[in-house]
Amino acid sequence: MKHFKALSALLSYPEPELLEALPEIRALLADAGLEPQVAPLLAELEAGELIALQENYVLVFDRNPSHSLHLFEHIHGEDRARGQAMVDLMEEYKGHGFEMMTSELPDYLPLFLEFLSQTDAEEAGRLLSDAVHVVAHVAGRLREHNSVYAGVLDAVVWLSPVAPEPLTVPPVRDMDEALETFGPGADGIEPLLKPTLRPEIAPVNFYPQRPRA
């Protein structure tokens, strides 16, 4: 499942290590049949200056909330249900022995793809089937703004065993507010890292399910 790791790298903030790894990333994605989707971004990363690439990344993802790589941002908006969704996703990670070695929130797409790269194909398909609706939505927004990053999300959608459905988008909250909400409490402990009372792993829902008739 190394193609998920390669896609995760391409969606991360450009650093010298990423540029050095581009030949390996291109080869991995070519083997998975994903090179056509990511070719425009690869070409831009290979030809661009690091500072310009970093500025463009900030402009695309940090300055436009509709392009946010935090998946639950596009589902829950300001709803408090987002907090429980974060906890459930972290429990999913822990249940698979995956440790978050980052300060990012658990619904950050590059982190989620890194997680999928460490699961088997069946489990990756199950989780991606739920998240693909949000991923496709963000891909569409990026495409509307002619961003080469849209191709990376298109590649993720292509890997999903189910087709994406349209997403009803709630108001987008400011990520600074989200980080403040999920930051350390008065006891100095991250709320998302506090143990839950439920011993089982709750199902992770990236996409609001339609009520049954």
Salt bridges, closest charged atoms under 4 A:
GLU35 OE2 - ARG26 NH1 2.57
GLU46 OE1 - ARG26 NH2 2.98
GLU73 OE1 - ARG82 NH1 2.94
ASP88 OD1 - ARG198 NH2 2.93
GLU91 OE2 - LYS94 NZ 3.89
GLU92 OE2 - HIS96 ND1 3.75
GLU92 OE2 - ARG126 NH2 2.84
GLU104 OE1 - HIS70 NE2 2.91
ASP107 OD2 - ARG82 NH2 3.28
GLU114 OE2 - LYS5 NZ 2.86
GLU123 OE2 - HIS96 NE2 2.94
GLU123 OE2 - ARG126 NH2 2.55
ASP154 OD1 - ARG143 NH2 2.38
GLU165 OE1 - ARG210 NH1 2.99
GLU177 OE2 - ARG173 NH2 3.37
ASP187 OD2 - LYS194 NZ 3.33
